[in-house]
Amino acid sequence: MARPRLRARLLACAGLLLVVCATAAGPWLGPGSAAYGLALGLALAPTAVIVPGLIGTAQGQQGRLLRALRERGDAAERARRLADSEARIHERSRIAAEMHDLVGHRLSLVSLHAGGLELALERAAPELREEAVLVRRTTRDAMRELRQALGVLGPLGRDTGPDALTDATGTRADIEALVAQSRDGGIAVRLDWTGPDLDARPAPVRRAVHRVVREALTNVHRYAPDAHVGVTVVHDDARVRVTVRNGTRPGPPAPADEQGTGRGLTGLRERVELLGGTFEAAALPSGGFRVDAAVPAEPDGDPATGRTPAGPDTPRPPSGADPSGTQPSGTYPAAAAGPDGRRTAEALTLGFGLAALSALMVVGIAFVYAAQPSGRSGPAPLPRVGMTYGEVAALGVQDNGAVRAAATGHEPPRPAGTAGCVYPFNGATERRPGGLLIARYCFDAAQRLIAIDRFDVPSVRDATPWEIP
C-alpha cells in the first residue's frame, strides 16, 4: 500500500504549484491582474489536480484491494483443500489399520493352521511336510509385506476400546449400543431399522455403517445436544442406507466458531466413496442437519481404491475440475464471467468522469473571467472647469440642437470671454410641470471649459384631445 502522507503531500504540492504559476502568469499572459491569476489558479487546482489525484488514488486502492482479496481467497481455498486432504489421509490411515487387523488376523489363522498341518504331516506324510512349511513361510512373508505396504499410508495407532473392530461392528446390536450410549448422554435418539441384520455383510460395509452413525451422533453431542435425533438404517439386497437427522437446536444458534471444521464428514465421505457409495451432509431448511450415506451391500469396485469403475452412464467431472466437486483455486465465477464487461463499465465511468470534470473546469474559468476587474470602476467622472473641449466630449457631453433651441431667448447671459457653448441633451431634465432644467457648457477661444450653468426654461405642452374646448 502506498504511504498516504506522501500521496497527500504530493497532491498539495501540485495544487500549490498550479496556483503559484497562475498567479505569476496572470499579469503577463492573462487579461487580468495577479488577483485574477490567483482566482484562476484556485479554480483550476481542485478540478485539474486534486480531484483527478483523488480519483486515481481510489482506483489504485481498489485494484490493490481486489488483488489482496483474491490472494486471501486463494489462501483460504488452499487451506480448505489441505484440511480436506488431511482428513482423507487420516481416514485412509484408519482404513489401513483396519485392513491390517482384518487381513493380518486372517493370515495369522492361516499361519497357525499351516504350523499345525506341518506337525501333523511330520508323522503321517513326511513327504508333504515341506509343502506345509512353504505355506507357513509364505504366510509370514505376506504378513511382513502387508505391514510394510500399509505403513506407507501413514503411521496411525489402531483403534482401541469401543472403536475396536470386531465381528459385531456395524450390526444391529452394535448400532443399538451406540444409540443407547447417546441416550445415556442425554440425547433423545430414535432408531428405525428396516431389513435384515448386517452380520453377513463384508466387514468394510459394517465398518462404514458404524462410523457414519458414530460420527453423526458425536456431532449431535457437540453442536446440538438438546435436539431430537432420528437414526434410520435401511438394508436390502443392493445397498445399505444410513440416515441420521437431528432437529433444530433450542435457543440461539451456535456461534460461527463453534460449528466445527467438517473434517470428520470429509473422512466419512472418503470412506463411503472408497466403497463405491454416496454420501451427503447438509443443513436442513428447518434449521437441523442431515447425514445420508448409501453403501453397496457387496462392494465390487477396484481392489486398489474401492471405487466402482466408471461406466458409460457414470457422470464425469468437467475437464480441469476437481473430482471432489470443489472450485479450482484461483477461479472466481462471478469475476471471471464478464471481465470485458467490467472493463467496459470502468472505461465508461472514467469517460463520464473526465467529461464532467472538464465541464466543471470550463464553468469555473468562465466565472473567473466574468468576475475579472475592468479597467474602469465606480461612477463616470463629471466634466469640470479647466478641461478641454475634447476631454469634455469624451465624457459624453455633446451639443443637441433641440436643447439649444429651447434655451434660445431664455438663457442667462454668457460669461465674459465665451467663444461658444454646448447644450447637451443629457443635461436637460423636466424638474417641474412647465419647466425644463438645461445645462450649458461654455468654452473660451482656447477651447477651455470656463463655466457650467444650469437654468430653467419654459416647456410647451399640447393639450390632450378631450381637453380641447
Phi, psi and omega per residue, in radians:
M1 nan 2.413 3.124
A2 -1.236 2.601 -3.139
R3 -1.255 2.162 -3.064
P4 -1.174 -0.579 -3.118
R5 -1.140 -0.746 3.117
L6 -1.101 -0.706 3.135
R7 -1.140 -0.739 3.119
A8 -1.132 -0.718 3.113
R9 -1.130 -0.680 3.135
L10 -1.105 -0.786 3.121
L11 -1.127 -0.723 3.136
A12 -1.116 -0.745 3.133
C13 -1.139 -0.704 3.135
A14 -1.136 -0.761 3.098
G15 -1.123 -0.716 3.120
L16 -1.140 -0.681 3.105
L17 -1.087 -0.699 3.119
L18 -1.131 -0.726 3.131
V19 -1.123 -0.766 -3.137
V20 -1.118 -0.744 -3.141
C21 -1.132 -0.716 3.127
A22 -1.169 -0.668 3.120
T23 -1.136 -0.722 -3.122
A24 -1.258 -0.588 -3.076
A25 -1.534 -0.182 -3.105
G26 -1.023 -0.884 -3.102
P27 -1.139 -0.472 -3.061
W28 -1.696 -0.745 -3.053
L29 -1.744 -0.476 -3.101
G30 -1.677 2.950 -3.136
P31 -1.449 0.037 -3.074
G32 -2.118 -2.918 -3.117
S33 -1.625 -2.967 3.116
A34 -1.118 -0.618 3.086
A35 -1.098 -0.683 3.074
Y36 -1.128 -0.746 3.084
G37 -1.068 -0.662 3.094
L38 -1.109 -0.767 3.110
A39 -1.099 -0.711 3.112
L40 -1.124 -0.713 3.109
G41 -1.127 -0.712 3.107
L42 -1.153 -0.516 3.088
A43 -1.340 -0.576 -3.106
L44 -1.457 -0.507 -3.056
A45 -1.036 -0.849 3.129
P46 -1.156 -0.714 -3.049
T47 -1.377 -0.517 -3.065
A48 -1.735 -0.346 -3.063
V49 -2.195 -1.001 -2.968
I50 -1.145 -0.970 -3.087
V51 -1.098 -0.842 3.076
P52 -1.051 -0.635 3.113
G53 -1.124 -0.752 3.123
L54 -1.160 -0.678 3.104
I55 -1.114 -0.765 3.094
G56 -1.104 -0.673 3.109
T57 -1.108 -0.788 3.129
A58 -1.105 -0.694 3.119
Q59 -1.129 -0.746 3.108
G60 -1.130 -0.707 3.112
Q61 -1.135 -0.651 3.106
Q62 -1.118 -0.738 3.109
G63 -1.108 -0.753 3.124
R64 -1.161 -0.672 3.113
L65 -1.136 -0.702 3.118
L66 -1.113 -0.738 3.095
R67 -1.121 -0.702 3.123
A68 -1.118 -0.705 3.124
L69 -1.154 -0.658 3.096
R70 -1.149 -0.747 3.108
E71 -1.107 -0.695 3.115
R72 -1.148 -0.703 3.087
G73 -1.111 -0.701 3.088
D74 -1.096 -0.736 3.127
A75 -1.113 -0.729 3.120
A76 -1.134 -0.674 3.117
E77 -1.149 -0.729 3.109
R78 -1.129 -0.697 3.111
A79 -1.094 -0.716 3.120
R80 -1.138 -0.706 3.116
R81 -1.118 -0.711 3.108
L82 -1.112 -0.693 3.117
A83 -1.124 -0.750 3.099
D84 -1.110 -0.721 3.124
S85 -1.115 -0.699 3.098
E86 -1.096 -0.717 3.119
A87 -1.113 -0.710 3.123
R88 -1.138 -0.751 3.125
I89 -1.094 -0.720 3.123
H90 -1.067 -0.765 -3.134
E91 -1.182 -0.669 3.101
R92 -1.157 -0.577 3.070
S93 -1.146 -0.684 3.062
R94 -1.094 -0.752 3.116
I95 -1.098 -0.657 3.099
A96 -1.090 -0.732 3.100
A97 -1.113 -0.678 3.105
E98 -1.150 -0.703 3.086
M99 -1.072 -0.683 3.112
H100 -1.094 -0.735 3.140
D101 -1.157 -0.785 -3.083
L102 -1.209 -1.023 -3.072
V103 -1.177 -0.672 3.116
G104 -1.092 -0.655 3.110
H105 -1.122 -0.761 3.134
R106 -1.139 -0.728 3.128
L107 -1.160 -0.591 3.084
S108 -1.120 -0.695 3.091
L109 -1.141 -0.712 3.110
V110 -1.093 -0.739 3.122
S111 -1.128 -0.677 3.132
L112 -1.122 -0.798 3.135
H113 -1.181 -0.580 3.097
A114 -1.158 -0.636 3.076
G115 -1.145 -0.733 3.089
G116 -1.122 -0.687 3.099
L117 -1.121 -0.620 3.124
E118 -1.114 -0.744 3.112
L119 -1.170 -0.652 -3.126
A120 -1.222 -0.676 -3.116
L121 -1.303 -0.331 -3.129
E122 -1.088 -0.507 3.135
R123 -1.755 -0.725 -3.027
A124 -1.387 -0.782 -3.076
A125 -2.505 1.414 -3.091
P126 -1.015 -0.465 -3.112
E127 -1.226 -0.320 3.122
L128 -1.724 -0.008 -3.078
R129 -1.130 -0.633 -3.123
E130 -1.113 -0.571 3.088
E131 -1.135 -0.707 3.111
A132 -1.162 -0.675 3.095
V133 -1.105 -0.684 3.126
L134 -1.102 -0.730 3.118
V135 -1.100 -0.754 -3.124
R136 -1.133 -0.750 -3.140
R137 -1.179 -0.702 3.102
T138 -1.088 -0.700 3.113
T139 -1.127 -0.705 3.113
R140 -1.123 -0.736 3.095
D141 -1.115 -0.662 3.120
A142 -1.114 -0.693 3.096
M143 -1.065 -0.773 -3.125
R144 -1.144 -0.774 3.124
E145 -1.148 -0.595 3.095
L146 -1.122 -0.759 3.106
R147 -1.078 -0.705 -3.140
Q148 -1.181 -0.723 -3.111
A149 -1.188 -0.744 -3.128
L150 -1.276 -0.395 3.093
G151 -1.177 -0.357 3.114
V152 -1.167 -0.520 -3.119
L153 -1.269 -0.123 3.088
G154 2.046 2.336 3.129
P155 -1.215 2.277 3.115
L156 -2.647 2.242 3.134
G157 -1.129 2.530 -3.138
R158 -1.179 2.667 3.103
D159 -1.112 2.479 3.128
T160 -2.270 2.949 3.066
G161 1.174 -2.369 -3.082
P162 -1.185 -0.276 3.141
D163 -1.562 0.016 -3.089
A164 -1.148 2.466 -3.130
L165 -1.390 2.150 3.086
T166 -2.293 3.099 3.106
D167 -1.216 -0.321 3.137
A168 -1.590 -0.052 -3.108
T169 -1.127 2.234 3.106
G170 1.492 -0.068 3.095
T171 -1.360 3.075 -3.118
R172 -1.114 -0.683 3.121
A173 -1.122 -0.663 3.124
D174 -1.152 -0.771 3.127
I175 -1.143 -0.695 3.090
E176 -1.100 -0.609 3.084
A177 -1.152 -0.716 3.088
L178 -1.083 -0.724 3.133
V179 -1.146 -0.698 3.127
A180 -1.119 -0.698 3.096
Q181 -1.083 -0.695 3.106
S182 -1.166 -0.665 3.089
R183 -1.112 -0.699 3.096
D184 -1.115 -0.466 3.111
G185 -1.462 0.043 3.076
G186 1.708 0.215 -3.140
I187 -1.718 2.333 3.087
A188 -1.477 1.714 -3.046
V189 -2.026 2.404 3.058
R190 -2.138 2.302 -3.114
L191 -1.916 2.234 3.051
D192 -2.112 2.015 -3.110
W193 -2.003 2.184 3.126
T194 -2.143 2.214 3.140
G195 1.819 3.088 -3.110
P196 -1.249 3.019 3.119
D197 -1.233 2.898 -3.115
L198 -1.746 0.244 -3.067
D199 -1.165 -0.355 3.130
A200 -1.650 -0.028 -3.130
R201 -1.508 2.789 3.140
P202 -1.053 2.688 -3.118
A203 -1.061 -0.693 3.111
P204 -1.039 -0.637 3.127
V205 -1.175 -0.819 3.132
R206 -1.096 -0.664 3.131
R207 -1.138 -0.704 3.127
A208 -1.124 -0.745 3.110
V209 -1.074 -0.765 3.133
H210 -1.065 -0.776 -3.080
R211 -1.200 -0.661 3.135
V212 -1.105 -0.841 -3.129
V213 -1.140 -0.762 -3.086
R214 -1.153 -0.758 -3.124
E215 -1.164 -0.718 -3.141
A216 -1.125 -0.762 3.116
L217 -1.172 -0.598 3.091
T218 -1.118 -0.706 3.088
N219 -1.127 -0.639 3.092
V220 -1.127 -0.728 3.100
H221 -1.041 -0.635 -3.059
R222 -1.402 -0.750 -2.915
Y223 -1.989 -0.295 3.135
A224 -2.550 1.098 -3.052
P225 -1.199 -0.316 -3.102
D226 -1.738 0.084 -3.088
A227 -1.570 2.697 3.041
H228 -1.430 2.453 -3.040
V229 -2.192 2.425 3.041
G230 -2.129 2.195 3.111
V231 -1.928 2.121 -3.108
T232 -2.150 2.225 3.090
V233 -2.149 2.115 3.119
V234 -2.063 2.055 -3.065
H235 -2.094 2.123 3.025
D236 -2.302 -2.932 -3.062
D237 -1.236 -0.410 -3.040
A238 -1.690 -0.655 -3.024
R239 -2.720 2.973 3.042
V240 -2.142 2.110 -3.118
R241 -1.974 2.239 -3.115
V242 -2.087 2.243 3.122
T243 -2.268 2.188 3.073
V244 -2.121 2.094 -3.063
R245 -2.309 2.266 3.093
N246 -2.065 2.643 -3.119
G247 -1.443 -2.958 -3.116
T248 -1.278 2.455 3.106
R249 -1.323 2.206 3.111
P250 -1.091 2.605 3.109
G251 1.483 -2.920 -3.114
P252 -1.186 2.641 3.109
P253 -1.145 2.779 -3.134
A254 -1.192 2.493 3.094
P255 -1.039 2.796 -3.094
A256 -1.101 -0.574 -3.114
D257 -1.371 -0.037 3.130
E258 -1.988 0.272 -3.090
Q259 -1.655 0.094 3.050
G260 1.414 2.970 -3.106
T261 -1.765 -0.256 -3.137
G262 1.404 0.166 -3.121
R263 -1.225 -0.601 3.108
G264 -1.100 -0.708 3.100
L265 -1.169 -0.616 3.079
T266 -1.104 -0.715 3.081
G267 -1.105 -0.701 3.097
L268 -1.109 -0.741 3.112
R269 -1.043 -0.741 3.132
E270 -1.087 -0.753 -3.120
R271 -1.129 -0.780 -3.096
V272 -1.202 -0.730 -3.112
E273 -1.233 -0.482 3.060
L274 -1.124 -0.428 3.089
L275 -1.594 0.036 -3.131
G276 1.509 0.275 -3.127
G277 -1.727 -3.005 3.125
T278 -2.149 2.636 -3.098
F279 -2.471 2.345 3.089
E280 -2.402 2.416 3.085
A281 -2.556 2.105 -3.090
A282 -2.769 2.751 3.081
A283 -1.302 2.587 3.134
L284 -1.582 2.650 3.092
P285 -1.035 -0.489 -3.136
S286 -1.336 -0.185 3.112
G287 1.973 -0.161 3.114
G288 -1.518 -2.778 -3.110
F289 -2.499 2.602 -3.062
R290 -2.389 2.265 3.062
V291 -2.076 2.178 -3.077
D292 -2.307 2.166 3.138
A293 -2.322 2.375 3.086
A294 -2.176 2.100 -3.076
V295 -2.082 2.331 3.068
P296 -1.032 2.449 -3.131
A297 -1.173 -0.569 3.103
E298 -2.294 1.549 -3.128
P299 -1.070 2.312 3.113
D300 -2.277 0.604 -3.104
G301 -1.422 -2.889 3.135
D302 -1.142 2.185 3.137
P303 -1.018 -0.489 -3.079
A304 -1.344 -0.646 -3.070
T305 -2.025 -0.351 -3.101
G306 1.408 0.026 -3.111
R307 -1.556 2.550 3.095
T308 -1.259 2.314 3.136
P309 -1.047 2.465 -3.100
A310 -1.295 2.174 3.095
G311 -1.626 -3.054 -3.125
P312 -1.192 -0.435 -3.128
D313 -1.669 0.012 -3.118
T314 -1.359 2.157 3.134
P315 -1.175 2.400 3.136
R316 -1.962 2.584 3.108
P317 -1.208 2.676 3.128
P318 -1.108 2.795 -3.120
S319 -1.073 2.287 3.131
G320 1.484 -0.031 -3.120
A321 -1.568 2.744 3.116
D322 -1.362 2.234 -3.138
P323 -1.027 -0.444 -3.141
S324 -1.273 -0.136 3.097
G325 1.605 0.051 -3.121
T326 -1.561 2.767 3.137
Q327 -1.294 2.321 3.119
P328 -1.009 2.590 -3.098
S329 -1.146 2.431 3.066
G330 1.550 0.003 3.123
T331 -1.883 2.462 -3.136
Y332 -2.296 1.860 -3.044
P333 -0.992 -0.737 -3.089
A334 -1.147 -0.706 -3.098
A335 -1.352 -0.651 -3.089
A336 -1.392 -0.209 -3.084
A337 -1.180 -0.607 -3.086
G338 -2.615 1.135 3.098
P339 -1.142 -0.578 3.123
D340 -1.152 -0.713 3.107
G341 -1.109 -0.665 3.132
R342 -1.169 -0.722 3.114
R343 -1.137 -0.677 3.104
T344 -1.099 -0.739 3.108
A345 -1.100 -0.709 3.115
E346 -1.132 -0.706 3.135
A347 -1.140 -0.736 3.109
L348 -1.119 -0.730 3.115
T349 -1.086 -0.741 3.116
L350 -1.112 -0.714 3.134
G351 -1.118 -0.812 3.104
F352 -1.100 -0.667 3.115
G353 -1.117 -0.756 3.101
L354 -1.116 -0.689 3.121
A355 -1.114 -0.785 3.120
A356 -1.121 -0.663 3.127
L357 -1.164 -0.707 3.100
S358 -1.121 -0.735 3.106
A359 -1.091 -0.720 3.111
L360 -1.111 -0.667 3.122
M361 -1.148 -0.739 3.128
V362 -1.117 -0.746 3.130
V363 -1.100 -0.733 3.114
G364 -1.082 -0.769 3.121
I365 -1.130 -0.682 3.132
A366 -1.098 -0.724 3.104
F367 -1.116 -0.691 3.132
V368 -1.146 -0.737 3.114
Y369 -1.127 -0.683 3.141
A370 -1.162 -0.532 -3.108
A371 -1.627 0.116 -3.101
Q372 -1.183 2.537 -3.110
P373 -1.239 2.421 3.087
S374 -1.490 3.018 -3.115
G375 -1.238 -0.381 -3.097
R376 -2.271 2.271 -3.130
S377 -2.225 2.712 3.122
G378 1.467 -3.106 -3.112
P379 -1.219 2.676 3.138
A380 -1.128 2.442 3.129
P381 -1.165 2.617 3.139
L382 -1.680 2.644 3.069
P383 -1.127 2.572 3.126
R384 -2.441 2.742 -3.092
V385 -1.064 2.396 -3.136
G386 1.848 -0.279 3.117
M387 -1.284 2.691 3.062
T388 -1.407 2.930 -3.136
Y389 -1.098 -0.669 3.134
G390 -1.120 -0.702 3.131
E391 -1.159 -0.687 3.123
V392 -1.176 -0.718 3.112
A393 -1.116 -0.591 3.111
A394 -1.125 -0.424 3.116
L395 -1.495 0.130 3.076
G396 1.640 0.197 3.125
V397 -1.566 1.855 -3.126
Q398 -2.228 2.541 -3.105
D399 -1.240 2.481 -3.141
N400 -2.206 2.214 -3.066
G401 -1.139 -0.656 -3.110
A402 -1.166 -0.724 3.130
V403 -1.181 -0.647 3.110
R404 -1.102 -0.729 -3.137
A405 -1.129 -0.662 3.140
A406 -1.181 -0.527 -3.111
A407 -1.452 -0.331 -3.079
T408 -1.120 2.192 -3.141
G409 1.525 -0.134 -3.107
H410 -2.165 -0.034 -3.070
E411 -1.523 2.711 3.078
P412 -1.264 2.971 3.131
P413 -1.098 2.532 3.132
R414 -1.310 2.660 3.122
P415 -1.136 2.742 3.104
A416 -1.142 2.457 3.135
G417 1.490 0.152 -3.130
T418 -1.352 2.272 3.078
A419 -1.736 -0.430 3.137
G420 -3.064 2.740 3.138
C421 -2.241 2.706 3.123
V422 -2.089 2.330 3.138
Y423 -2.032 1.590 -3.086
P424 -1.314 2.641 3.117
F425 -1.258 -0.598 -3.105
N426 -1.284 -0.018 3.068
G427 -1.744 -0.080 -3.130
A428 -1.635 2.168 -3.120
T429 -2.416 2.308 3.080
E430 -1.407 1.728 -3.026
R431 -1.422 -0.581 3.133
R432 -2.533 2.837 3.110
P433 -1.081 2.243 3.136
G434 1.480 0.054 3.132
G435 -2.329 2.455 -3.116
L436 -2.187 2.175 3.125
L437 -1.509 2.186 -3.092
I438 -2.142 2.450 3.048
A439 -1.807 2.448 -3.130
R440 -2.257 2.238 -3.138
Y441 -1.961 2.017 -3.086
C442 -1.865 2.384 -3.112
F443 -2.094 2.664 3.083
D444 -1.596 -2.986 -3.101
A445 -1.157 -0.431 3.122
A446 -1.553 0.239 3.133
Q447 1.030 0.687 3.039
R448 -1.833 2.412 3.124
L449 -1.284 2.107 -3.083
I450 -1.945 -0.280 -3.101
A451 -2.795 2.530 3.034
I452 -2.203 1.938 -3.080
D453 -1.992 2.549 3.047
R454 -2.279 2.273 -3.081
F455 -2.602 2.862 -3.131
D456 -1.764 2.478 3.033
V457 -2.244 2.630 3.116
P458 -1.237 2.532 3.112
S459 -1.940 2.618 -3.088
V460 -1.863 2.364 3.115
R461 -2.214 2.389 3.019
D462 -1.459 2.491 3.124
A463 -1.280 2.565 3.092
T464 -1.254 2.716 -3.023
P465 -0.961 -0.702 -3.104
W466 -1.340 -0.123 3.066
E467 -1.633 -0.048 3.121
I468 -1.290 2.232 -3.125
P469 -1.201 nan nan
